Amino acid sequence: RIGRAKANLQAAETARRGHAQELANLLEQVSLTFSARVGEEDKLFGSVTSADIAQQLHAQGFPEIEKRQIDLHEPIKALGVYKVPVRPSPDGKPQGAG
């Protein structure tokens, strides 16, 4: 009985990790563009936050990504191209998006 439960848990964990890896591979391909007003020296009026990125990811077909999975240390406040790590699962390595 314990052996069967352990095998079931391992199978579920393997499936979850497989889904997370598939999601990570898809996220590597994603590029997001945000529109914002810009002031002097290419500084944004406002900023782009983890919540903004999550909302854009949802719009592009990634509803399972939550803002807490987006590894943005501080809001983006200047024009530019940024690679923002996204953790597809709690133990997954961050994957680039954006």
Solvent accessible surface area in square Angstrom, and as a share of the most:
residue,aa,sasa,rsa
1,R,240,0.88
2,I,145,0.74
3,G,52,0.50
4,R,174,0.63
5,A,53,0.41
6,K,123,0.52
7,A,55,0.42
8,N,93,0.48
9,L,129,0.64
10,Q,108,0.48
11,A,64,0.49
12,A,61,0.47
13,E,61,0.27
14,T,95,0.55
15,A,68,0.53
16,R,93,0.34
17,R,135,0.49
18,G,41,0.40
19,H,108,0.48
20,A,11,0.09
21,Q,99,0.44
22,E,105,0.47
23,L,7,0.03
24,A,3,0.02
25,N,80,0.41
26,L,93,0.46
27,L,0,0.00
28,E,82,0.37
29,Q,149,0.66
30,V,20,0.12
31,S,84,0.54
32,L,18,0.09
33,T,114,0.67
34,F,65,0.27
35,S,118,0.76
36,A,51,0.40
37,R,174,0.64
38,V,58,0.34
39,G,25,0.24
40,E,152,0.68
41,E,151,0.68
42,D,79,0.41
43,K,107,0.45
44,L,24,0.12
45,F,119,0.50
46,G,56,0.54
47,S,42,0.27
48,V,13,0.07
49,T,48,0.28
50,S,25,0.16
51,A,47,0.37
52,D,47,0.24
53,I,5,0.03
54,A,6,0.05
55,Q,129,0.57
56,Q,55,0.24
57,L,0,0.00
58,H,84,0.38
59,A,88,0.68
60,Q,89,0.40
61,G,54,0.52
62,F,19,0.08
63,P,97,0.61
64,E,77,0.34
65,I,0,0.00
66,E,81,0.36
67,K,122,0.52
68,R,163,0.59
69,Q,20,0.09
70,I,9,0.05
71,D,39,0.20
72,L,37,0.18
73,H,170,0.76
74,E,127,0.57
75,P,54,0.34
76,I,23,0.12
77,K,121,0.51
78,A,29,0.23
79,L,94,0.47
80,G,57,0.55
81,V,151,0.87
82,Y,86,0.33
83,K,149,0.63
84,V,8,0.05
85,P,46,0.29
86,V,0,0.00
87,R,72,0.26
88,P,14,0.09
89,S,8,0.05
90,P,121,0.76
91,D,80,0.41
92,G,21,0.20
93,K,160,0.68
94,P,66,0.42
95,Q,37,0.16
96,G,8,0.08
97,A,3,0.02
98,G,35,0.33
